[in-house]
Amino acid sequence: MDILRQALEFVLHLQDHLYELTRSQGPWIYAILFAIIFCETGLVATPFLPGDSLLFAVGAVAANPQSGLNIWIAAVLMVIAAILGDTVNYWVGRFAGRRLSSAYPRIIKPEYLERTHAFFEKYGAKTVILARFVPIVRTFAPFVGGMGSMNYSRFMTFNVVGAILWVALILPAGWYLGQFEFVKKRFELIVIGIIVVSVLPMVFEIWKANRESKAARGNR
C-alpha cells in the first residue's frame, strides 16, 4: 500500500517532482524522461508509469524559463523513446507469441493468433495510433500486434505517426496551459482530469461490447 500511495503521490505532483529533478539532475533529466516513456510504452510489466500526465507536466515545467527544461529537446527524445518502446514491445510480442503458441497450443490457440493478425491488418492504423492516447492499452497494443504478426512496415508507419501525434498534442498543451496560475495551483486536479479523459474511450468500448453481447444473447 505504501508503494501505491507513493506512486499516486508522485503522479499527482509530477510538476513539483520535475522541478526538483531538473534542478538536482541537470541534463540527466532528459535521460530520465526518455527512460520513463520507453518503459511505459515498451515493457508490458510497467503500464502504470505516467504517460499523458508526464507529457503535460513536462510542457508545463518547460513553460517556466527558470526551470532549465528545454521543450524541444524533451519532445524529440520522448518521441524517439515512444517509437523505440513500441518497436521493442512489438518484437517481444511477436517472438513470445510464437514460442508460447508452440509450447501451449491448447492455451494460446493458433486460430486466436490468426484472428488477432486479421484484426490488426484491418484496424491496425486505428488501433496503433489511438492506443497512444489510452493508458494501459498503449502498453499492450504493440505487444498484441506483434503476437498477431501485424505487417512490420505497416506497424512502424503507424507507430511513428502515433508517437509524433501523442507528443505533439499533449506537450504543447501543457506548455500553453501551464503558464496560467489556475493550472499551476490546481495541477493535481488537471492530472486527474487527464487520466479520466484518457480512460473514457476504453470505458466506452467496454460498455459498448457488453451491450452488444447482451443484445446478441437476447436475440438467441
C-alpha positions, 0 to 999 in steps of 0.5 A: 500500500505504501508503494501505491500511495507513493506512486499516486503521490508522485503522479499527482505532483509530477510538476513539483517532482520535475522541478526538483529533478531538473534542478538536482539532475541537470541534463540527466533529466532528459535521460530520465524522461526518455527512460520513463516513456520507453518503459511505459510504452515498451515493457508490458510489466510497467503500464502504470508509469505516467504517460499523458500526465508526464507529457503535460507536466513536462510542457508545463515545467518547460513553460517556466524559463527558470526551470532549465527544461528545454521543450524541444529537446524533451519532445524529440527524445520522448518521441524517439523513446515512444517509437523505440518502446513500441518497436521493442514491445512489438518484437517481444510480442511477436517472438513470445507469441510464437514460442508460447503458441508452440509450447501451449497450443491448447492455451494460446490457440493458433486460430486466436493468433490468426484472428488477432493478425486479421484484426490488426491488418484491418484496424491496425492504423486505428488501433496503433495510433489511438492506443497512444492516447489510452493508458494501459492499452498503449502498453499492450497494443504493440505487444498484441500486434506483434503476437498477431504478426501485424505487417512490420512496415505497416506497424512502424508507419503507424507507430511513428505517426502515433508517437509524433501525434501523442507528443505533439498534442499533449506537450504543447498543451501543457506548455500553453496551459501551464503558464496560467496560475489556475493550472499551476495551483490546481495541477493535481486536479488537471492530472486527474482530469487527464487520466479520466479523459484518457480512460473514457474511450476504453470505458466506452468500448467496454460498455459498448461490447457488453451491450452488444453481447447482451443484445446478441444473447437476447436475440438467441 
